[in-house]
């Protein structure tokens, strides 16, 4: 949680300021099995096109917040020592008319 507050949150705030994302949330959930997550990091984008050049945008934010992409990779590796990354998931909101 310390990393989320110290690094992830400032990166998301910078992404909002840059217009890359609309919002973000940290969701705590009750896992149903050992293979289910207990925390979701939710990022809301305006549309699918907002994901274009995602790696370049993320690298720029990493440099801004953590000083370099290498430093960001190092902090990611440090976090992997205490948690298990289960992957990512892309969802799309469907608005019923």
Backbone as CSV, one residue per row, in Angstrom:
resi,resn,N_x,N_y,N_z,CA_x,CA_y,CA_z,C_x,C_y,C_z
1,UNK,0.825,-1.192,0.000,0.000,0.000,0.000,0.872,1.259,0.000
2,UNK,2.046,1.163,0.636,2.944,2.318,0.663,3.358,2.697,-0.756
3,UNK,3.696,1.693,-1.580,4.097,1.975,-2.960,2.933,2.569,-3.742
4,UNK,1.726,2.057,-3.521,0.560,2.599,-4.223,0.397,4.082,-3.922
5,UNK,0.571,4.452,-2.663,0.403,5.841,-2.267,1.571,6.721,-2.711
6,UNK,2.783,6.165,-2.663,3.985,6.966,-2.945,4.336,7.052,-4.429
7,UNK,4.011,6.014,-5.205,4.424,5.984,-6.612,3.233,5.871,-7.549
8,UNK,2.393,4.860,-7.338,1.295,4.610,-8.279,0.323,5.784,-8.328
9,UNK,-0.072,6.291,-7.162,-1.020,7.412,-7.115,-0.458,8.656,-7.820
10,UNK,0.786,9.083,-7.538,1.323,10.234,-8.272,1.397,9.999,-9.788
11,UNK,1.694,8.758,-10.201,1.711,8.461,-11.635,0.319,8.617,-12.228
12,UNK,-0.696,8.161,-11.514,-2.064,8.280,-12.019,-2.516,9.744,-12.043
13,UNK,-2.140,10.500,-11.021,-2.468,11.927,-10.999,-1.801,12.649,-12.178
14,UNK,-0.549,12.289,-12.462,0.156,12.879,-13.611,-0.505,12.467,-14.918
15,UNK,-0.977,11.226,-14.991,-1.657,10.746,-16.200,-2.971,11.493,-16.422
16,UNK,-3.674,11.785,-15.344,-4.908,12.577,-15.460,-4.572,13.979,-15.946
17,UNK,-3.555,14.588,-15.347,-3.141,15.942,-15.733,-2.723,15.992,-17.203
18,UNK,-2.056,14.928,-17.669,-1.619,14.869,-19.070,-2.753,14.511,-20.019
19,UNK,-3.893,14.110,-19.472,-5.032,13.748,-20.307,-5.013,12.308,-20.791
20,UNK,-4.144,11.472,-20.216,-4.049,10.072,-20.630,-5.182,9.228,-20.062
21,UNK,-5.631,9.542,-18.849,-6.689,8.763,-18.200,-7.727,9.705,-17.597
22,UNK,-8.923,9.160,-17.348,-9.988,9.947,-16.733,-9.996,9.830,-15.211
23,UNK,-9.760,8.608,-14.711,-9.792,8.395,-13.265,-9.078,7.094,-12.915
24,UNK,-8.919,6.878,-11.603,-8.316,5.635,-11.125,-8.902,5.307,-9.759
25,UNK,-8.841,4.031,-9.391,-9.338,3.572,-8.093,-8.488,2.406,-7.620
26,UNK,-8.420,2.245,-6.311,-7.842,1.059,-5.700,-9.000,0.351,-5.007
27,UNK,-9.284,-0.873,-5.436,-10.413,-1.626,-4.910,-9.912,-2.824,-4.112
28,UNK,-10.402,-2.951,-2.884,-10.098,-4.113,-2.057,-11.265,-5.092,-2.196
29,UNK,-10.952,-6.351,-2.449,-11.990,-7.365,-2.628,-11.669,-8.589,-1.783
30,UNK,-12.675,-9.402,-1.555,-12.483,-10.665,-0.851,-12.200,-11.748,-1.888
31,UNK,-10.993,-12.280,-1.908,-10.683,-13.330,-2.884,-11.498,-14.591,-2.583
32,UNK,-11.937,-15.248,-3.643,-12.717,-16.474,-3.486,-11.836,-17.710,-3.483
33,UNK,-10.603,-17.542,-3.930,-9.651,-18.652,-3.949,-8.248,-18.079,-3.846
34,UNK,-7.237,-18.920,-3.617,-5.854,-18.418,-3.543,-5.373,-17.784,-4.849
35,UNK,-6.054,-18.079,-5.941,-5.651,-17.523,-7.231,-6.429,-16.263,-7.614
36,UNK,-7.253,-15.759,-6.710,-7.986,-14.516,-6.956,-7.254,-13.345,-6.313
37,UNK,-7.319,-12.177,-6.929,-6.669,-11.002,-6.344,-7.427,-10.502,-5.120
38,UNK,-6.722,-9.777,-4.256,-7.381,-9.111,-3.135,-7.385,-7.594,-3.320
39,UNK,-6.669,-7.121,-4.342,-6.649,-5.696,-4.675,-6.732,-5.554,-6.198
40,UNK,-7.597,-4.660,-6.639,-7.684,-4.293,-8.052,-7.244,-2.850,-8.195
41,UNK,-6.406,-2.587,-9.181,-6.039,-1.226,-9.545,-6.809,-0.914,-10.818
42,UNK,-7.773,0.000,-10.728,-8.697,0.281,-11.820,-8.368,1.642,-12.419
43,UNK,-8.145,1.665,-13.730,-7.856,2.902,-14.445,-8.920,3.069,-15.526
44,UNK,-9.539,4.241,-15.589,-10.577,4.507,-16.582,-10.019,5.418,-17.664
45,UNK,-10.114,4.933,-18.906,-9.667,5.683,-20.074,-10.878,6.230,-20.816
46,UNK,-10.681,7.292,-21.567,-11.780,7.904,-22.321,-12.311,6.948,-23.375
47,UNK,-11.389,6.282,-24.087,-11.770,5.366,-25.160,-10.577,4.454,-25.468
48,UNK,-10.777,3.524,-26.402,-9.705,2.580,-26.753,-8.482,3.292,-27.339
49,UNK,-8.699,4.379,-28.060,-7.579,5.115,-28.669,-6.645,5.690,-27.606
50,UNK,-7.154,5.911,-26.405,-6.309,6.431,-25.322,-5.205,5.459,-24.946
51,UNK,-5.348,4.193,-25.317,-4.326,3.189,-25.024,-3.192,3.182,-26.048
52,UNK,-3.365,3.914,-27.165,-2.306,3.995,-28.173,-1.043,4.582,-27.546
53,UNK,0.102,4.020,-27.886,1.397,4.463,-27.349,1.444,4.365,-25.823
54,UNK,0.747,3.374,-25.266,0.681,3.204,-23.815,2.036,3.034,-23.165
55,UNK,2.931,2.284,-23.806,4.254,2.061,-23.227,5.055,3.354,-23.175
56,UNK,5.014,4.122,-24.242,5.748,5.393,-24.272,5.193,6.361,-23.229
57,UNK,3.874,6.397,-23.088,3.256,7.276,-22.092,3.652,6.838,-20.681
58,UNK,3.602,5.535,-20.418,3.967,5.017,-19.096,5.436,5.283,-18.792
59,UNK,6.297,5.116,-19.785,7.724,5.393,-19.583,7.960,6.856,-19.240
60,UNK,7.261,7.752,-19.910,7.411,9.181,-19.633,6.973,9.502,-18.204
61,UNK,5.869,8.891,-17.775,5.403,9.119,-16.404,6.366,8.513,-15.385
62,UNK,6.924,7.335,-15.696,7.899,6.702,-14.792,9.117,7.582,-14.616
63,UNK,9.595,8.176,-15.712,10.739,9.083,-15.631,10.405,10.292,-14.765
64,UNK,9.196,10.814,-14.942,8.768,11.990,-14.188,8.648,11.691,-12.693
65,UNK,8.066,10.550,-12.340,7.788,10.241,-10.937,8.971,9.562,-10.246
66,UNK,9.583,8.572,-10.920,10.633,7.783,-10.265,12.042,8.125,-10.726
67,UNK,12.176,9.016,-11.709,13.495,9.446,-12.152,13.982,8.769,-13.413
68,UNK,13.600,7.510,-13.620,13.996,6.792,-14.827,13.157,5.525,-14.958
69,UNK,13.145,4.978,-16.154,12.448,3.717,-16.388,13.144,2.604,-15.607
70,UNK,14.465,2.668,-15.525,15.225,1.665,-14.783,14.841,1.663,-13.304
71,UNK,14.679,2.843,-12.720,14.266,2.938,-11.317,12.862,2.365,-11.135
72,UNK,11.989,2.635,-12.086,10.634,2.093,-12.020,10.661,0.571,-12.117
73,UNK,11.485,0.044,-13.010,11.607,-1.413,-13.135,12.158,-2.035,-11.854
74,UNK,13.097,-1.346,-11.220,13.674,-1.838,-9.973,12.617,-1.880,-8.861
75,UNK,11.807,-0.822,-8.753,10.778,-0.810,-7.704,9.715,-1.871,-7.986
76,UNK,9.440,-2.123,-9.268,8.498,-3.193,-9.623,9.062,-4.546,-9.199
77,UNK,10.336,-4.773,-9.431,10.966,-6.036,-9.041,10.974,-6.193,-7.518
78,UNK,11.193,-5.106,-6.804,11.161,-5.157,-5.337,9.772,-5.543,-4.830
79,UNK,8.728,-5.001,-5.454,7.362,-5.336,-5.042,7.035,-6.790,-5.338
80,UNK,7.586,-7.323,-6.402,7.321,-8.726,-6.757,7.866,-9.696,-5.711
81,UNK,8.782,-9.243,-4.858,9.305,-10.097,-3.800,8.263,-10.339,-2.707
82,UNK,7.297,-9.414,-2.563,6.316,-9.542,-1.487,4.894,-9.789,-1.983
83,UNK,4.695,-9.871,-3.283,3.362,-10.114,-3.814,3.446,-10.994,-5.039
84,UNK,2.307,-11.482,-5.450,2.232,-12.298,-6.654,1.331,-11.587,-7.652
85,UNK,1.896,-11.184,-8.771,1.124,-10.526,-9.807,0.328,-11.579,-10.562
86,UNK,-0.990,-11.389,-10.629,-1.850,-12.366,-11.290,-2.109,-12.017,-12.751
87,UNK,-1.802,-10.805,-13.153,-2.010,-10.416,-14.544,-2.841,-9.151,-14.633
88,UNK,-3.351,-8.909,-15.805,-4.192,-7.729,-16.018,-5.448,-8.152,-16.768
89,UNK,-6.396,-7.258,-16.776,-7.674,-7.545,-17.405,-8.198,-6.241,-17.982
90,UNK,-8.697,-6.286,-19.190,-9.288,-5.110,-19.801,-10.793,-5.304,-19.840
91,UNK,-11.511,-4.301,-19.360,-12.969,-4.349,-19.347,-13.507,-3.137,-20.086
92,UNK,-14.699,-3.281,-20.604,-15.354,-2.185,-21.287,-16.752,-2.016,-20.710
93,UNK,-17.078,-0.798,-20.342,-18.415,-0.523,-19.827,-19.406,-0.548,-20.985
94,UNK,-20.498,-1.235,-20.803,-21.554,-1.295,-21.801,-22.749,-0.508,-21.261
95,UNK,-23.083,0.563,-21.925,-24.201,1.401,-21.481,-25.462,0.956,-22.203
96,UNK,-26.434,0.530,-21.443,-27.701,0.068,-22.009,-28.564,1.257,-22.364
97,UNK,-29.211,1.160,-23.525,-30.082,2.266,-23.961,-31.520,1.865,-23.822
